[in-house]
Amino acid sequence: MPQGKFCIDLHLHLGRSRRDGASLTLIEIRQAMKKYEINQAVLFGIDEANPGPTYEKTNDRVLKTVSGERRLIGFMRLNPKAGFKAIKELWRCERAGLRGVKLHPRSENFSPAQAEDLIAEIEKKKLPVILHTSHERNCRPLEWERIFKRCKKIPFVLAHGGKDAYPEAIAVARRHSNVWVETSTLSYARTGMILKALGAGRVVFGSDLPYSHPAVERLKLDLLLSVSGRKKVYFENPKRILGE
C-alpha cells in the first residue's frame, strides 16, 4: 500500500461501547499505529456505560492513556445536554491538557441549538471540534451551518463526511474555511466526490477505529490522492487544525 512519509489519524475511540460492544485498548492502538505507519493520533472516548453526566470518567481515562504517550493527542468528549456541567468539564479537561472536543449529536441526542452555549465556550479556548455527522436528525451538516458561520475561530472536522448527506458536507465546507471533511466509513466513490469537489486541502484522514480500520481508510485515500495530496490530507491539514 502506498504510504505518506507522515500520517496523523484524527479519529480513534478509546474504551468499550455500551451500544454495540465495539472496543479499543491502548495496546491495540499502539499496534495499529506501528503496523500502518501512523505517527500521531487523536484519541477520545467511546460511548461507554456510566461515563458520568458529561463523560468525566471517560475523559479521565483518556487523560491517563495519553499521559506519557507523546504520539497520542487527547480530546475530551462532552454532552451539551449536561448544561453548565459540560462547560465546567471543558475547563477542567483543557487545563489538564486535552487539546480538542468530540461532539456526538446522535449518541447524546442533542440539537445544534442545545450545543450553542458549550460551543461558545469552546471558541473562547480556540479548540478544534470533531463533530459526528450523518444523514440522521441533528447530525446533518446543514443543521450546523449557523454555528460554523458564527464560530469562525473553531476548526470543525465533519466526521464521516455527513454519510448519506455528503453533498451537505461539501456545500458547507465550500462556504466556510474553518470546516474540514473527514471521510471514514464513506465509500470509495463518495470519498472521491468529496476530494474532487473540495480538493485535498479541505480533507483529513481518520481511521475511526474500532468501527473502521486504518488499512481500509488509507488505501481508499492513497488510491485517490497524488503524493502532494497525501501530504495535505495526512499531515498539513491535521497540523493546521491542531494549531501546530
MARSE-143056 format. One record per residue (C-alpha): x, y, z; residue in three letters. Coordinates in steps of 0.02 Angstrom, whole numbers, padded with zeros to 5 digits, always signed. Layout:
% MARSE-143056
XYZALA/...
% end
This chain:
% MARSE-143056
+00000+00000+00000MET/+00074+00170-00045PRO/+00108+00273+00112GLN/+00145+00454+00152GLY/+00300+00500+00250LYS/+00200+00564+00397PHE/+00022+00524+00448CYS/-00094+00595+00581ILE/-00254+00499+00620ASP/-00390+00617+00685LEU/-00516+00485+00738HIS/-00483+00349+00868LEU/-00604+00292+01005HIS/-00548+00227+01174LEU/-00649+00106+01282GLY/-00799-00008+01254ARG/-00964+00049+01179SER/-01120+00024+01284ARG/-01221+00023+01123ARG/-01136-00111+01019ASP/-00988-00178+01117GLY/-00853-00112+00999ALA/-00692-00082+01094SER/-00515-00018+01078LEU/-00371-00027+01201THR/-00204+00064+01213LEU/-00112-00095+01164ILE/-00218-00111+01007GLU/-00191+00073+00967ILE/-00002+00054+00980ARG/-00006-00100+00869GLN/-00112-00015+00735ALA/-00006+00143+00734MET/+00153+00042+00712LYS/+00085-00075+00579LYS/+00001+00060+00474TYR/+00133+00196+00495GLU/+00027+00319+00592ILE/+00143+00442+00676ASN/+00015+00533+00784GLN/-00168+00503+00827ALA/-00311+00597+00908VAL/-00396+00493+01042LEU/-00564+00520+01128PHE/-00689+00417+01223GLY/-00817+00299+01150ILE/-00999+00295+01211ASP/-00959+00195+01367GLU/-01079+00137+01501ALA/-01081+00254+01653ASN/-00965+00387+01581PRO/-01026+00522+01701GLY/-01153+00660+01659PRO/-01037+00734+01528THR/-00906+00597+01506TYR/-00800+00644+01657GLU/-00747+00464+01689LYS/-00710+00434+01506THR/-00610+00595+01493ASN/-00507+00543+01644ASP/-00468+00379+01556ARG/-00412+00474+01401VAL/-00303+00588+01507LEU/-00222+00438+01591LYS/-00198+00348+01425THR/-00113+00491+01333VAL/-00001+00534+01480SER/+00174+00483+01429GLY/+00115+00434+01254GLU/+00192+00575+01153ARG/+00113+00513+00991ARG/-00065+00520+01060LEU/-00164+00681+01067ILE/-00309+00678+01188GLY/-00479+00756+01151PHE/-00621+00768+01276MET/-00796+00705+01243ARG/-00936+00816+01306LEU/-01125+00809+01318ASN/-01202+00982+01291PRO/-01364+00924+01374LYS/-01270+00925+01540ALA/-01275+01115+01533GLY/-01153+01205+01646PHE/-01077+01038+01698LYS/-01016+01017+01519ALA/-00938+01190+01521ILE/-00850+01152+01686LYS/-00788+00988+01613GLU/-00722+01084+01463LEU/-00624+01199+01577TRP/-00558+01053+01681ARG/-00502+00950+01532CYS/-00422+01096+01443GLU/-00321+01139+01598ARG/-00270+00956+01612ALA/-00202+00956+01435GLY/-00337+00887+01320LEU/-00324+00980+01156ARG/-00494+00970+01074GLY/-00675+00914+01086VAL/-00777+00771+01015LYS/-00965+00801+00998LEU/-01084+00661+00950HIS/-01261+00728+00925PRO/-01332+00555+00885ARG/-01266+00463+01038SER/-01312+00604+01157GLU/-01466+00657+01059ASN/-01436+00845+01060PHE/-01475+00978+00931SER/-01361+01117+00870PRO/-01464+01240+00973ALA/-01432+01138+01131GLN/-01245+01144+01097ALA/-01232+01332+01070GLU/-01181+01383+01247ASP/-01048+01248+01256LEU/-00979+01288+01084ILE/-00967+01473+01131ALA/-00853+01420+01274GLU/-00754+01305+01160ILE/-00725+01452+01044GLU/-00652+01554+01187LYS/-00523+01416+01207LYS/-00497+01406+01017LYS/-00505+01216+01025LEU/-00543+01108+00873PRO/-00706+01009+00868VAL/-00732+00839+00788ILE/-00918+00828+00752LEU/-01007+00667+00710HIS/-01107+00698+00552THR/-01229+00592+00455SER/-01399+00598+00370HIS/-01488+00575+00538GLU/-01581+00709+00635ARG/-01466+00832+00724ASN/-01317+00764+00628CYS/-01339+00839+00455ARG/-01203+00965+00409PRO/-01329+01097+00355LEU/-01410+01093+00527GLU/-01244+01150+00600TRP/-01202+01283+00471GLU/-01260+01429+00577ARG/-01134+01377+00710ILE/-00995+01354+00582PHE/-01028+01530+00518LYS/-01036+01610+00690ARG/-00889+01518+00772CYS/-00751+01552+00646LYS/-00612+01529+00774LYS/-00656+01344+00792ILE/-00588+01219+00666PRO/-00731+01097+00638PHE/-00699+00922+00569VAL/-00853+00838+00496LEU/-00825+00655+00542ALA/-00889+00531+00413HIS/-00920+00672+00288GLY/-01106+00675+00326GLY/-01128+00495+00268LYS/-01281+00497+00153ASP/-01285+00687+00175ALA/-01110+00703+00100TYR/-01170+00836-00026PRO/-01211+00945+00125GLU/-01035+00919+00194ALA/-00964+00976+00028ILE/-01078+01128+00025ALA/-01039+01191+00200VAL/-00852+01160+00181ALA/-00854+01263+00022ARG/-00937+01408+00113ARG/-00837+01402+00275HIS/-00647+01396+00281SER/-00650+01332+00462ASN/-00734+01169+00408VAL/-00640+01012+00354TRP/-00711+00845+00299VAL/-00654+00676+00367GLU/-00705+00528+00259THR/-00704+00374+00371SER/-00837+00243+00330THR/-00881+00329+00165LEU/-00870+00230+00005SER/-00726+00249-00116TYR/-00843+00337-00237ALA/-00910+00463-00111ARG/-00736+00498-00045THR/-00683+00533-00224GLY/-00830+00652-00249MET/-00781+00749-00093ILE/-00600+00762-00148LEU/-00650+00816-00323LYS/-00766+00950-00255ALA/-00657+01017-00115LEU/-00480+00969-00159GLY/-00355+00888-00041ALA/-00335+01050+00057GLY/-00503+01027+00143ARG/-00499+00841+00183VAL/-00419+00749+00330VAL/-00385+00567+00374PHE/-00472+00472+00513GLY/-00472+00284+00537SER/-00624+00278+00653ASP/-00550+00131+00747LEU/-00631+00018+00806PRO/-00776+00049+00683TYR/-00668+00057+00529SER/-00485+00019+00501HIS/-00330+00120+00453PRO/-00286-00003+00314ALA/-00457+00022+00235VAL/-00462+00211+00255GLU/-00283+00239+00199ARG/-00297+00128+00047LEU/-00453+00222-00009LYS/-00365+00389+00005LEU/-00199+00328-00067ASP/-00290+00270-00223LEU/-00374+00439-00244LEU/-00235+00558-00197LEU/-00074+00616-00278SER/+00085+00620-00174VAL/+00060+00805-00139SER/-00123+00772-00096GLY/-00074+00640+00031ARG/+00042+00763+00115LYS/-00102+00884+00138LYS/-00231+00757+00197VAL/-00116+00655+00310TYR/-00006+00793+00382PHE/-00028+00975+00335GLU/-00216+00991+00363ASN/-00216+00899+00531PRO/-00070+01005+00591LYS/-00165+01162+00546ARG/-00322+01101+00637ILE/-00219+01056+00791LEU/-00135+01227+00790GLY/+00040+01159+00763GLU/
% end
